[in-house]
Amino acid sequence: MTTSAWDITATEFLQGFHRQKLALPRHFSRQTNRLLWGTLPRQSPAGYSDKSLRLRSHNPVNIKVVVSGDVSSLVNEDSGKFQEVAEKLIHLYRVPFLQDSATAELLKLVQTKISNQIIGLKTEQCFNIGLSSDLSSDKLSVLKWVLGETYEPESLGSKSFLDEEKRKSLDAYIIEVGPQLSFTTAWSANAASICQACGLPEVNRMERSRRYLFYANGSLPDNHINAFASMVHDRMTECVYVEKLSSFKTSIVPEEVQ
């Protein structure tokens, strides 16, 4: 495989070479598909930041979820067998998840469908990274280089950008959604392969989650918060992370689809 071909593969899997449009729908009944990963492969890349990640190498419903504790094993989607996985999980955060235009469109939809008390919205993505052993400082730098933006390295950090923002406001809420953890996603499998090809064999799983910070001009009732969470994730394949993931071992109860 040539270097250029490898660059394309890495970009496609880690950041999105064929980026899906995350513009919000005209019809609310269709909104779920257009807000989530991997639903519009032929659309233009209007929903994301237009800066691609280059890997250089010589990829209203009541939300009833519980996130479990320590990890011991997971189910491999291909083999259907249990295998040992990382005891250690680290997190890297990148902003923004949505471009300003897509964020504004989502906010407008939220105000229309849920409550006009919601007056602001910010987004970020979280890389939940499973490790078989600790990374050295040099290898951590390589991992950040793989996941970061070449021209905006400050947009990637080991602490949440939104958590810092939330502390500044009394009426701010964070919703985090991501894939159900029972199975390793295809994106994760490819991301782990890319990391291993970059000299990071410790990375054996990596799942992306999306984090939304929304501001209100007063306290919001639980049903409004739950309605927002329902709007921004696909209940068939995703779930709400009610706290920071500490493992990929999960006892999350899937939401009832009605």
Beta strands, then each sheet from edge to edge (+ up, - down):
strand 1: 73-75
strand 2: 82-84
strand 3: 88-94
strand 4: 118-131
strand 5: 156-157
strand 6: 172-179
strand 7: 203-216
strand 8: 238-240
sheet 1: 1+ 2-
sheet 2: 5+ 3- 4+ 7- 6+ 8-
end
